[in-house]
Amino acid sequence: MKNIATALEMFASDHSGKSPTSLKELTPSYLRAIPECPHCHRDSYSSTYRTVGKEYYVHCSGGHPGLKQGQPTYNSQSRLMP
């Protein structure tokens, strides 16, 4: 998730603060491929990515033991939240 967040920050820096409309826009310039969640063993991030103004939100759509549904989450304001 941190790699996705870094790529999103780089994209925004190159596009006057604008976030991409989908994570696919990050490949191949910012990421070779959208990473797989180490727990889910698949891309569980693309379907949850959304933007609101200049802010973005992304979380894992898979279930993680010990975490609420939709966690971990990363957003442009609070950063990584468990």
C-alpha positions as CSV (number, residue, x, y, z in Angstrom):
1,M,0.0,0.0,0.0
2,K,2.9,2.3,0.7
3,N,4.2,1.8,-2.8
4,I,0.8,2.8,-4.2
5,A,0.7,5.9,-2.0
6,T,4.2,6.9,-3.1
7,A,3.2,6.5,-6.8
8,L,0.0,8.5,-6.2
9,E,2.1,11.3,-4.6
10,M,4.5,11.3,-7.6
11,F,1.6,11.4,-10.0
12,A,0.0,14.3,-8.3
13,S,3.4,16.1,-8.2
14,D,3.7,15.7,-12.0
15,H,0.0,16.7,-12.7
16,S,-0.4,19.9,-10.7
17,G,-1.8,18.2,-7.6
18,K,-4.4,16.2,-9.5
19,S,-4.8,12.5,-8.6
20,P,-5.4,9.8,-11.2
21,T,-9.0,8.7,-11.9
22,S,-7.9,5.1,-11.5
23,L,-4.9,3.2,-10.2
24,K,-4.3,1.9,-13.8
25,E,-3.0,5.4,-14.6
26,L,0.0,4.7,-12.4
27,T,1.3,2.0,-14.7
28,P,3.9,1.8,-16.1
29,S,5.3,5.2,-15.4
30,Y,5.0,5.2,-11.6
31,L,4.5,1.4,-10.9
32,R,5.3,-1.6,-13.1
33,A,2.1,-3.1,-12.0
34,I,-0.5,-2.6,-9.3
35,P,0.8,-4.5,-6.3
36,E,-0.9,-7.5,-4.8
37,C,-2.0,-7.5,-1.2
38,P,0.4,-9.8,0.6
39,H,-2.5,-11.3,2.6
40,C,-5.0,-11.6,-0.3
41,H,-2.5,-12.5,-3.0
42,R,-4.3,-10.3,-5.6
43,D,-4.9,-6.7,-6.5
44,S,-7.4,-5.8,-3.8
45,Y,-6.8,-2.0,-4.0
46,S,-8.0,-0.9,-7.5
47,S,-11.6,-1.5,-6.8
48,T,-11.6,0.6,-3.6
49,Y,-9.6,3.6,-5.0
50,R,-11.6,6.9,-5.1
51,T,-10.9,10.6,-5.2
52,V,-12.8,13.5,-3.6
53,G,-11.4,16.8,-4.9
54,K,-7.7,16.6,-4.6
55,E,-7.8,13.9,-1.9
56,Y,-7.7,10.2,-2.5
57,Y,-8.6,7.1,-0.6
58,V,-7.6,3.5,-1.1
59,H,-8.0,0.4,1.1
60,C,-7.7,-3.4,0.8
61,S,-11.0,-5.0,-0.2
62,G,-9.9,-8.3,1.4
63,G,-10.5,-9.3,5.0
64,H,-7.5,-9.1,7.3
65,P,-7.6,-11.0,10.6
66,G,-7.8,-8.6,13.5
67,L,-8.8,-5.6,11.4
68,K,-12.2,-4.1,10.5
69,Q,-13.5,-4.5,6.9
70,G,-11.9,-1.8,4.7
71,Q,-8.6,-1.7,6.7
72,P,-5.8,-1.0,6.3
73,T,-6.6,2.3,4.6
74,Y,-4.5,5.0,3.1
75,N,-5.6,8.5,2.3
76,S,-3.9,11.6,1.2
77,Q,-4.6,13.4,4.5
78,S,-4.1,10.9,7.3
79,R,-1.7,8.6,5.4
80,L,-1.7,4.9,6.5
81,M,-4.3,4.0,9.0
82,P,-4.5,0.4,10.4
